[in-house]
Each structure stands twice: as C-alpha cells, then as structure tokens.
Amino acid sequence: MSPWTMPLVSAAVLLLTGAVLVALWLWVNRQSWTDQEKRTLAQLEVVKVASGIALGGGGLFTLYLAARRQRTQEEAQADINADAEARRITELYTKAVQQLGDDKAPVRLGGLYALERLGQQQPDQRQTIVNVLCAYLRMPYTPPPERAARSAKGVHRPLLRNSGRRAGIRRPEGQSPAAGLVDAQQERDVRLTAQRILVAHLKRGGESWGELDINLDGAVLIDFRVSDGLFRAATFRGATFIGDMYFLGIFTGFVSFAGASFVDEANFGGTFRGVTRFSEVFFGGEVAFSGVSFAGYVTSFAGASFAADAIFGETEFVGRTHFRDSAFSGRAGFASAWVGESAIEPGSSWPAGWTVSGEATSRPGRDGHDGQWFRLVRTSSAAPPRPPTARS
C-alpha cells in the first residue's frame, strides 16, 4: 500500500464529513423555527449525522485494511504451502531416481512404484516421469538366455563326500557366473515392471496420463505390448524388441522405428497420423499391419528387411509411401492394401513386384480420409532385391 493512502482516505472522510455538516447546518438555520429548543435539537442531530459519517468512513476503511491484511496473509500462506509442496515433490522425485540407481533390484522396483505414485498425484510431472522411465529402459542391457535364466534360480554342485575334498575347494574371486545370471534375471524383472508402468498409463481411458512423448531409442524391450494406446511423438530408433510384441492404438505425432530389430512376431494396429518411419528395420518373425492407417504425410519402409511373412491386410497408405530397397524373404501380403490419391504421386515407391492399380474405388477411409482409393497389384514374381539380414 502506498504511504499516501491513509492520509488521502482520512482527508476524504473529513472533507465529506465537513461538507455534510456545513450543508445540513445551513439548511437548519434557513428554517423558520418558532421554538428555539427545536432548532437546537436539529443542530445536534446535524452534528450526530456528521459524526456518524466520519465514524462510518473510518470503520469502512478499517474493515478494508483488515480484509487486505487477511488476504495478504492467505496469499503468503498459499505461497508457503506451494513451496512446501514443491519441495516435497522434489524430494520424492529425487529419492525415487536415486533408488533407480541402487544395486539391489527390490530397491529399484520401489523407485519405479514411487515414480508411478507421484505421477498419479501430480499430473504436471507425468511427462518428466515418463522421460525417466524411458531413460532407464534405454540403459544398456543384455537379457540372459532363457535356459540360463532358469538354471540361475539354483546352483547345482557335485556331491562332496568327505571333508578332505571339501577342504580343497576355494571360492572364486569376484562374482560367480550364476550370481551374474541372477542379477540379469532380476534386472529383467525390473525392466518389465518399468514397461508395465509405462504401458499402463499410455492407454486411453482408465488411468491414462494423456498424450505424451516417449523416447526409447536403443532400448531393449521384452514382450512390449500396447493395446488401445495413445501416443504423441514416439521414437524407437535402434531399439531391440524381444518376444512377441504388438502396438494397437493411435500415434498423433512423429513416429520412428528406424533401425529397430524385431526378433519375434510383431503386430501393429490403429492409426499413425504423423510422419512414420520404419526405415532399415529388421523383422525377424512374422509381422502384421492389418487394418493400420498410415495417415501421415510420409510413411517410409525404405531398406526394411522382412525375414518372414509380412501381412498388410486392409492397410491404408494415405500419404507419400516409400518401400525402396525393402527385402522380403517370406510372403508379402499387399493384395488387400489400399492406396490413397496422395500416395500415388511420383515420390512414392512400392515393394519389388508390386504397383498401384489403375482403377479407383470410392470408399470411406478410416480416420476421416474418404475419397478415391486404389489397390496394389502384383506385376511379377521377381525375387527381392537383397536377402534380409539381421542386425545385432
């Protein structure tokens, strides 16, 4: 408050009081009074009215000051509470991240669940938490062989019949191979938990955290399965997918699987609304894009390798599409795929032995892309330009 506020308000109240007093006093004096006592009483009433105005003005200003003081205190308390809440969130976040760096798997699991709980309580922290989960999954990891992982649950030792033979055994220095397998198996469980938390909140409805960006470039993902998902931007460049996986949902932004490797079967469904890249991807098992709508401006499978059957049943290619240098070892199922008008422009390229038919069909497309559609037809049974090769 300005230092001039109180003097100005006091002066205004006094001026108003004086003006009312003078006006009423003059009015009383102009009246014709036959009784002097009545005149005196009227003048006293004028003084009372002026005094009431002065007291009322002062009281109102006092109430205003009290209300202003109360509001200031409430705002200060709100700031204190906000700072305390921010410190609490920071402490929880810092502790959870520190737990992720612990050597013990149960502690890392606790860190993951703490981050999930924080994301449930603080919507503005969800993208940051997703970034942390993705960063953890991007850390280098070599999954144990399935058979070795099973044997790591118990260590088999030869029967030692006497103390002399037992005395000749020396504990090897460093971590034993069996212990290393146990650690790898525990780390696998931790990573599966991180994947489950990530996938659970990228779904539409329920406990969805909304449209978020994910960056899993170079990650090793095991049995990664998303149903009814909702993504904004998603990048899996150079990622390795182990086990059967599927993506069913909507990608609203840029998507890249460039250089990724799918060791086993892969299934995709839903809509890709942004630029989508499967360039230089290796599919080791059967892959299906049944019912997928590639609605973005560009869709690229350039240099992709398909080691098994590739099914594009009822797939829609809306924008410019590239299949140059793609290789198919198994069956290439494009007979029931649909090609939009924008996809037949000169910049598009199709798999070897396939081309766009010349006959257009009017049909309602998915995701609002209605209009003229074309089919892909086989032109020859030529061999693929190069055999698919797996990449480590």
N, C-alpha and C positions, 0 to 999 in steps of 0.2 A: 504494500500500500504506500502511496505517495505521502511524504511528510506533510504536505499541504492539504490532505484530505480532511482531517479532523478540524483544523481551523476553518476551512471553507464551509463544511457542513454546519459547524457551530454558528458561523456568521449568517448563513442562510436561515437557520432556525430563528436566530434573534431578529433578523430583518422581517421574517414572516410574522413573528410574534408582535414586533413593534408596529408593523403595518396594520394588523388586525386590531391591535389596541387603539391606535390613533383613529382608525376609521369608525370603530364602534363608539369610542368616546365622543367624537364629534357628532355622530348620529344621535347619541343620547342627549347631548347638550342642545341639539336643534329641536328637540321635542318640547312641547308646551306642558310643563308639569304644574299641576295645581297643588301638589303635595311635595314638599322638599324632601321628605323622608323617602318617597318612591324614587326620586331622582338619585338619591344617594345609594339606594339598593340596586338600581340599574347600573350605576357606575361600578359598584362592587362586582356585579355579575360580569361586566365587561372585563374587569381585572381577572376574574376567575377563568373566563374563556381564554384570554391571552396566556394566562399561566398554564392552562390545560394544553394549549398548542405547544408551548415551549417544552413542557414535560413530555408530551406525546412524541414530539420530534426527537427529543433526546432519547426516549425509550426505544423508538424505532431504530435509531442509529445504533444504540447499544445492542439491540437484537441482531442487527445486521453484522456487527462486529463479532458477536458470539457465533452466529452461523458461519461466518467466514473462518473464524478460528477452528470451528468443528470440522469444516470441510478441509482446511489445511491439514489438520491432524489426521483425518481419514486418508487423505492423499499420501501423507508421509507414511502412515501405517501400510497402505497398499504398496508403496514402493519398497518398504522393508520386507513385506511378505513376498513380493515378486523377486527381490534379491535373494531371500532365503530359499525360495522355490528353485530359482536358477542355480544356486549353489548346490542344492540337494540333487538336482538333475545332473549337474556336472560331476558331483561326487559319485553318483550311481553309475553314470556312463564311464567315468574313469576307472572305477573299480571293476566293472564288467569287462572292459577292454584289457585291464591288467590280468584278469582271470583267464582270458583267451590265450595269453602268453605263458600260462603256467605249464610245467612239465607233466602234471597229473591230469589224466583225461576227465575224472569227475569234476575237477575244478573248472576245466574248460567248458564242460557241459553246464555248470552253474552260471558261468558268464553268459552263455548263449540264452539261457532262460531269463536271466536278469535283463538282458537287452530286449527280449521279446516283451517282458512285462512293462518295461519303460516305454516301448513303442505303443503298447495298448493304452497307457495312461497319457502319453504326450504325443498327439498327432503331428505336431510341428517337428518332432525329432525322428519321424519314421524314415525319411529319405536317408538321413545320416546313419541310422541303424542298418538299413538295407545296404548302404555302402560298406559298413564294417563287415557284415555277413559275407558280402561278395569278396571283400579283400581277404577274409580268412579262407574262403574257398579257392582263391587264386594262389594261395601259398603252395609251393612245390610239394607234391605228394606222390608216392608210388604205392599203389594198393598191393597188399600181399596176395600171392596166388591163393586161390580158393582152397586147394588141398593143404597148403602150408598153413593157412589161417586156421583150418580145423585142427591140425596137429599142434598148433601153438597153445591150445587150451589145456594140454597135458604134456609133460616131458617124460618120455619113456627111457628108463635106464636099465642096463643089464643087472641081473641078479648078482649081488655080492655076497658070497657065502662066508667069508671069513674076514677078520679084522685086518689081516695082512694085505689082502687085496684092496680093502677099503683105504688102508693107510697109504697105498701107492697112488691114490687119486689126488690130483691137485686141481683146485678151482681155477679155471682160465681167467686171465686178466681181462677187464673190460666187460662189455655187455655180451651175453651169450646170444647165439642166433635165435634160440627160442624166445628169449626176452624181447629181442628186436621184433619178432613176429607178433608177440602180444601187444607191444606198443603200436605197431602198424594197424592191428585189428582194432584197438581202442580208438586210434585216430580216425579210422574208418567210421566207427560209430558216432564220433563227434561230428564228422563232416556230414553224415547222413542226417543228424539232428539239425545242423545248420541249414541243410537243403530243405528239410521238412518245415522249419520255421519260415524260410523264405517263400516256399511254395504256398503254404497255408494262408499267407497274407497277401499274395498276389492274385488270389481268386476273387471273382466278383461275388458280392453279397456276403453275408455272414460276417466274418472277421476281416474283411478286406481293408487294406490300408490305402486303397485308391490307386490311381495310375502313377507308377513310379519308374525310375530309370534303374536298370541293372547292368552291371559291367562284370562279366565272368570271363574275360579274355584270358586264355591259357589255363583255365581251371580244369581240374579232373573231377568230373561229375559222375556219380554212380546211381543207376536206376533213377534218373532225373525225370520226374513225371509231373506234368502240369495239366490239370483239367479245368476248363472254364476260367482260364486265366485272363488277366487284364494287364498289359504292359504298355509303357510309353516307348522309350528307347531301350533297346536290349542288344548287347554285343556279346558274342561268344567266340571271338576271333581266336583261332588256335586252340580251342577247348577240346578236351577228350571226353567222350561220353561212353561209359562202360555200362553194359547191361541194357535191357530193353527200355527205351525211353519214348515219351510222347509229349507233344505240345498241342494242346487244344485251347484255343482262346482267341483274343483279339490283340494285335500289335498295332498301336496307333502311331508310332513314330518309326525312326530308323532302326532296322534290324540287320545284324551281320553275323553270319556263321562262317565267315571267310577263313579257310584253312583249318576248320574243325575236323575232327575224326569221330565217326560213329562206329564203334566196334561191333555192336549188335544191331538188332532191329530198331527202326525209328519210325514214328508215326507223327504226322502233322495234321492239324485240323483248325478251322477257323478262318480269320481274315488278317492279312498283312496290308495295312493301309499306307505304310510309308515305303521308302526305298528299302529293298530287301536283297541281301547278297548271300548267296551260297557258293561263292567263287572258291575254287580249289578245295572243295570239301570232299572228304573220303567217306563213303558209306560202305561199311564192311558187311552189313546184313541187309535184309530186305527193307526198303523204305517206301512209305506210302504218303502221298499228299492228297488223299481222297477228299474231295469237297472243299479244298482250300481255295480261297480267293486272294490272288496276288493283285491287290488293287492299287498299289503304289505306282509312281511314275516309272520306276525302273525295277526290274527283277532280274537277277543275274545268277546263272548256274555255270558261268564260264569256267572251264577247266575242272569241273566236278567229276569225280570218279565213283561209279556205281558198280560194286563188286557182285551184287545180287540183283534181284528183280527190283525195278523202280515203277511204282504204280501212281499214275496221275489221273485217277478216275474222277470225272466231273470237276477237274481242276479248272479254275478260271485265271487266265492271264490277261489282265486289263491294260497294263501299260507296256512300255518297251521291254522286251524279254531277250536275254542272251543265253544261248546254250553252246556257244562256240568252244571247240576243243573238249567238250564233255565226252566221257567214255562210259559205255555200258557193257558189262560182261554178262549180265542177266537179261531178262525181258524188259523192254522199255514200253510201258503201257501208256501211250498218249492217245489212243483211238477215241476215248470218250472225253478228252480235254476240250475246253472251249477257249477261243482266242478272240479278244475284243478288237474293235476297229482300230484303237490306238496301238495295239500290239503288232499290227501287220505293216507298220511303217518300215522303211528301208533299214533302219538301225537295228531291227530285231534279227536274231539268228536262232535257228532251231536245231534239234539233235540231228546227227547224220542219218539220212534215210527218211526224214520227215519234213513235210512242208504244209503250208496253210491251204486249205481247200478254197476253191473259187466261189463256192455257193454260200451265201449268207443266210442266216436264220434269225428271225426276230424272237427274242425270248427275254423274260425278266431276269436280269442278273442279280446276284447276291450283293448286299451292301449298297443297293440303290443304283447299280450300274446296268441300266436297261439299254436296249438298242440292238444293233446288228452284231451277230456272233458267227464265228467260223470254226470249223473243225480242223484238227491236224490229221493228215492222211500220210500213209507210208508211200514213199516213192521208190524204194529199193530195199533189198535186204543186205546192204553193204555192211561190212564189218566196222566196228567202231574205230575211230582214228588211232587210238592207242589203248593198251590194256590198263585197267585201273591198278593203281599201286598204292599200298598202304603207307602211311607216314607215321613215324614214331612221334 
